[in-house]
């Protein structure tokens, strides 16, 4: 019996001797897989070009499996009613997403976990246009992927269809085989996705979870709901067997730049349509990958949340935020939006999936990346998404990306230079520090600290410009402080039976400065010594 490996993708091909005028639209092929326990999965196959269809499958369970093909043309013996069997054997390697399985929202609806229950810390890189030929395969793509894996990133947000910041057939959006769809929008281009397959598979093999974004939101107007559903059927068939998560669209409710109609009518209509698409993804995907949707950056906390892009928030598994690129001025908006999302029902893990790309607007340097990462994760986020200006749009040395449809360019730093920006290193170091502890049990505890604020912001902003504290009572306390946020005067409410040691962690280079035993007064309060350099620090008290 043919054997495949647990959680690893295997592919079967089916060739039709019968030809069809329009095979992408004329024929749908599914394959029903069944395990020893009788559980069945109906997996969509994808049209691979000419008269070939392929199906991809992976299983989190080992054991004996069988399959049977189901074709919309039941009279075609090459596609309908074909049966086979195989054995799934346990995975024995070291890749965490093969060893522990795909990720999902955990039972507490506050963090992510693998299929076997192992907690998963989301640290994503933003590579919206990473499947285009401007990031060449294999040299460029593998270089960037290896860098992110080495630094500790765990997710890559990447668009697998029509891109942002351009029109559908802008030459900057092609890969080595052309565009995702034919120029008359009648069918997908299988060769485009064959090239994309190599990149997606390489990411997974390096231990990175692809967050597959279907397209940018304004293409829904151009392509229509039915065509977007066909697009998503192709994506689910191609990538659902991989340990991916889905993002239904980027900036889902955003109209194209030149739109001049009634925005209120547009928002209502497009939100209803994306709700229909997200429901379709959920119903079609037999692997039940987690679903989010990337929002616009509106004027209110609600408008910056993914759940505001659809009419039924319960269709989503996690909430993606977009909170602006204005540097430390956006901190109040980012934290207010995060808290709004955390308080929203139904409860789900929250990720700031677009905040202050490093270097964008010639600002947002490494200290801003640390500020937003640490304040977010210590305030209840399930992780964080980083972005570097120059990578998301793939600037090349000899040919920068150039202007967006609004007429201006976001910058011309080449992706190789952007890859080396210090912020990506800092966030990887932060993730590794948190992973020393049971970070998934952390709860925000502003009541643990008294602070001295710098006092340069108005009263409305004062609650946001303070150090952040979180942890597990009696086990660990993690406190982020910086000159921008003020000074930690006292650590309070130290448990009478707890014995802590403290150290300062430099979030730029992971250097640690030992503070020693924490000796509180009779009120359970302790005054930490001043750190040696006037800069941002992470103060850790561990049991």
N, C-alpha and C positions, 0 to 999 in steps of 0.2 A: 504494500500500500504506500502511495506517495506520502511523504512526510513534509510538514512545514513547521516553522518555529513560532511559538507563542508570542503574540503582539507584533510580529514582523509581517510585513505585507507580502502576499503572494498574488500572482496575476495569472489568469487563464484567458486565452484568446479563442474566438469563434469566428470562422470564416464562412461567409454565405456564398454559395454557388449561384444563388438567385440575385440579380442586380435590381437596384431600386433607383428611380429617377432622383430622389432626394432622401438618401438614407438617414441623415440626421433627423429629419422631420417625419419621415414615413414609418420608421421602425423604432420601437422601444424594446429593449431586452433587459430583463431582470434575471437574477440567479438566486434561488432560494437555498440557503445553507441551513443544515440542521445538525445539532450535536447529539451526544449520547443522552442528554437529559430531555431531548424532545423539543427544546427551544429552537424556533426558526427565525432566520433573518432574511428578509427579502432585500437584496443588494442591487441597486441599479448598475447596469453596465454602461460604458461610454462608447460612442462611435469613434473609432480610431483612424478613420479614413478609408476610402475605397469600399470594400465589402467586409471590413473587419470590425468586430466589437470585442471589447475587453472588459473583464470584471476584476476588481481587486478586493481582497478579503484579508482580515486579520482577526484573531480571536484571543481574548484575555483568558480563555479556558483551554486546557489541554484535553486530549482524548480523540475519539474517532468522530469524523464528520462526513456527511454526504451532501451532494448538491444536485439541483435540478434546474434547468433553464426554462424560463417562461418568456415567450416572445409575443409581441402584439400580432405578428403574422404567424398564427399557429400552424399554417400549412408549410412552413419552411423547416424541413428536418435538420438543417444545419444550425439552426438557432433555437428551435423549440423542442423541449422534452429531452434534452441531453442530460445524462446523469453521470455522476462520478463519486469517488470517495477519497479520503485522505486522512492522515493522522496529524494532530497538532502536538508537538513535543515541547517541554518546558524550555524557556530561554535561560541560558547559563552565562551570558556575557555581563558586561559592566555598564552598558548604556542605561541610565536611570529610567528613561521612558519606555524601554523595552522590558527592563527588569520589573518595574512597578506598574506599568500600564499607562494608558492615556489619562488626562486630567479631567476633573469635574469639580463642581461646587461641593464642598464638604457638608456634612450634616448640620453644622452650626450656621451655614449660609454666610460665613464671614471670611473664609479662606478657601483655597483650592487644595485638592488632594489627588493623588494617583488612584487608579482603579483598585489597588490593594489597600488603600487607606493611608499610605505614606503622604505626609504633608508636602505641598508643592509651593514654593515661593516664586511668585511672578515677578521677574525682572526682564522687561521686554526692551528690545531695540526697535526703532521705527525705520523700516526700509520699504516705504510705500511702493517705490518703483523698482524694487530689487529684481524683478523678473524680466526687465528690459535689457536690450543688448548693450546699453551704455555701461552696465555692470557685467562685463564679459564673462562668459563661461569657457573654461573653468577657473582661470587665473584670478580674476577680480572677485568673483563670488566666493570662491573657497578662501581667499585671503581674508575677506571681511567676516565670513562665518567663523573661521578659526579664531580670529581675534575676539569675537564676541563670546564664543564658547570658553576660551581661555580666561577671559575676565570674569566669568561667572554668570553671564546672561542665561536665561532659561526659555525665553519666548522671542519670536520675531514677528512683528506686525507687517504683513506684506500683501499687496493687492494682486489678486489673480484674475484680473479682467481689466476693463477700461479704467485708466488712471485718473488721479486728480490733477488739477492745475493745467488742463489741456482739453482739447476736443478729442473725439473718439479716435480719429485717424491721423493725429499729429505724429510726425515721423519719430519724435522722441519716445513714443510709447511702443515701438516695435521691438520684438526680440529677433533672434537670428532667423526665425521662420516667419516673420511678419507680425500681424496683429491677432488679437484674441478672437475676433469675429471677422467674417468676410465683409467687404465694403458695402454690400447691400443689406447687411444684418440678417441674412437668411439662415446662416448656420455658423457654428464655431469653426475655428481653424485648428484641426487636430495637431498639426505640426507645431503651432505655437505652444500648445500644452505639452507636447513631447519635450520641448526644450525646458519648459517650466518644471516638468517632472524631475529632471535631473537636479535642479536646485532645491526643490522641496525635499527630495530624498536625501540629499547631502546634509541639509539642516538637521533632519531627524537623526541621521547617523552620527552627527556630532552632539546629539543630546539636546537639541533645541526644538521647542514646540512651535510649529508654524501657526500663527493666528491668521487664518486665511480670510482676507477681505474680498467680498464678491466684486465690488466695483465702487466708484464714487457715487454719491447719492443722486446727483443730477442726471445720470444716465437713465434713471427710471423713466423720466419724461420722454427721452429720445427712443428708448427701446420698448417701453410698455411692460406691463406686469407679466403677460404670458411669455414674452421673450426672456425677461429676467428670470422667470422660473425655469425655463429651459437652460439658461446659463447656470443656474444653481444645480440643476440635475447633473450637468456635466461636471461641476466642481465636486459634488458629493460622490459621484461615481469615480472620479479621478483620485480624490484625496481623503474621502471619509474613512478608509481603512487605515490611514496613517494616524498617529496620535496628535491630531490637530485640534484647534478650537475654531469656531466660525465667528466671523464678524459680518453681519448681513450687508453692511455698506459703510463707507466712510462719509462722515458729515451727511447723514442720511437725508435730513430735511433741507439741505442747502440747494437752492436753485442755481442754474448756471449764471455766470457772472453778469451776463447781459440781460437777465430776466427783469422785466419791468411791470409785471402784472400784480394782481392783488396778493400780497404775501399771506394774509390771513386765510384766504381761500386755498392758496397753494399748500400752506402748512397742513391744513386739515385734510386735504385730498391726498397729499403725499404720505402723511402719517398713516392714513387708512390703507394705502397701497403697500407700504412697507410692513404693516401688520399682517397683511395677506401673505406677503413673501416669507416673512419669518415663520408664520404658521406652516407654510408649505415646507420650508427647510426642516422644521421639527418633525413633521409627519413623514417626510421622505427618507430622512437619514436613519438607517437601521442601527448605526453605531452610537447614536445618541450623544454626539459630541456637544460640548457646551457652546451656547450661542450668546453672543453679545451684539451690540450695534453701536457704532462710533457716532457721536453727536456733533452738531454745530456748536459754536461758542456764542451763545446768546447773552442777553443782558441780565438774566436772573439765574440763580442756582438751578432751578428746574430745567431751564433751556440748555444747560450745559451737561445734562445727564442723558445717557443712552436710552433710559426708559421713557424719556419724553418724546422719542422719535417714533414710538408706536403707541397704539391705543390700548394694548393689553400688555402691561409690564410683566405679567406672569409667564409670557412666552419666552422671556429671556432667562438665562442662567447666571449672568453677571452683568454689572453695570459699568459701562465705560464712560469716562468724563473727558471733556475738553475745556480747559480753564484759562487759556490765553498764553501769550508770549511776551508779557510785559515785565518780566523780571520780578524783583521783590515786590513791586507794586501789585502784582497779581496774587500775592500770598493770601490776602483776605478772601478774594474770590475763590481761590483753590480750596481753602479750608472750609469756607461756608458751603461750597458745592459738595465737598466730600461729606460733611456732616448731614446735609440735606439728603444725599443719596443713602447714607447709612441708616437714617431714620425712616426712609421710605419703605412702604410695604408693596409687594412682598419683599422680604429680606433677601439679599443676595450679596456675594462678594463685590467689592467696589475697587476699580482701578482708575487712576488718573492716566488715561491713555494718550493724552496729548497736553503737555505743559512745557512751555519755555524751551524749545530746542536750543541746544548749546550753540552759541555763535549767531543765532538768528537776530536780525536787526542790529548786528554788530554789538551784541550784549549777551546776557544770560550765560556768563562763563561758569567755570566749575563750581564756584561757591553757590550759585543759584541752583545748580543741579543737586548739590548736597542739601541745600535748604528745603527744596520741595520734596526730595526723597524722604528725608528724616522726619519732617513735620507730617507728611502724609502717612507713612507706615506707623508712626507712633500715635497717630490719631485714629487708627482703625482700618486703613486701607489694606487690601490683601496683597500688596506689592506695589510696583510702580513701573511706568513706561518712560524710558529715556528716548531722546531724539537728538540728532546732530544735524545742523544745517550743512548741507553738502552731501549727506548720505541719503536723506529721504527722497531727494529729487535726482540723485546721482550726478553731481557735477564731475566732469572730466577735465584734466589739466588742459588739453588741447581744445576742448569744447564744453564750456559751462552750459548748464541747463538753459539759461536765458530767461526771457520774460514769461510771466504767467499771463493768462487771458486779461487780467486787469491792467497789463502794460508794463509792469515793473518786475525786476528780478528780486528774488529773496536773498541773493548773494552768490558769489562765484568760487567759494573755497572748494577745492577738489575733494572728492570723497576720501582719498588716501590721507589727506591732512585732517579731515573731520574725524576719521576713524581713530586718530591718535589724540584727540582732544581729551584733556584730563578728566572731565566729568564722567566718562564711561568707566574709567578705572576706579574713581571714587565710589560710584554706586555699586560696582562689583565687590569692593572691599566692605561696604556697608552690609550687603547681603550676607557675606561670609561671617561677619560678626554676629548678625542676628541668628544665623544658622547654628551657632554654638549652643543656643538655648531653644526651648520649646516656644518659638516665636509665635506659632499659631494659637497659643493660649494667652498671648499678650492682650491686655486691655488698657485703654488710655486711663491715666491717673494724674490729671492736673492737680488733684488734691494732695499729691505727694510733694509738691514743691511750692516755695514762696520765691518770688522773683523781684528783681529791681529792673524796671523797664527804662529804656532810654528816653522815652517821652517825646519823640519827634513826630508822632502820628496823632491824628485826631482821635477823639474818644470812640468813634465808631470802629476804628481800626485797632485800637489798643488791645482788645481780647485776642487778636490773632498774632500780634508781635510779642510773643512770650515763648520761653523755652517749652519744649514738649517732653512729657514723661509717660512711659507705659511699662508694663511688665507683668510679673506674676507675684502676688503677695507672698512674702516669705522665701521667695526663690531668687528673683532677679528684678532689678530696676534699671531701665535704660533712659537716659535723659539727654536730649540734644539742646545745646545752647550755642549762641553766637553773639558777637557784638550787636548785630542787628536786632536780635530778640531780647537782649538784656542778660542779666547775671542771675544765676541761681544763688539765692541768699541762704536758704535752708532746705534740707530734705526732711519731710515731716512724716508722722504716723508710722515710724519704724516699729515693726512688730516686737513686743517685749522679748520673745524667745528667739528672734532671728539673729544670726551672726553673719554680717556682711563684710566682705573686703571690697575696696573700691579701686578703680583705675580710670585714668583718662585715655580715651582712644582717639588718635588723630585720624579723622575721616578722609584725609588726603593720601596717607601712606601706610595706615594701619599700625603706626608706632604706638606703643602703650607706655604710659607713665604711671607707675605704681603709686597709689595713695596710701594703701594699707588698710588696717582695720577701721571699720566704721563704729565709732563710740558715741551713741546718742546720749542726750541729757535725759533727765527724769521725765520729760514731756515727750520723749520719743523723737527728738529733733537733732539734726546734725548739720553743722556748717562745713561744707566742702572747702578745701583750700583752693586758692586761685590757681588756675592752670598757668604754666610758665610763659605762654605766648598769647597775646591778645588776638584771638581768632575763634573759629567755631570748633567745638569739641563734642564728643560723646562721653558722658560720664556714666560709668557702669558700676552698679552695686550688685555683686553676685554672692549667693549664699556660700 
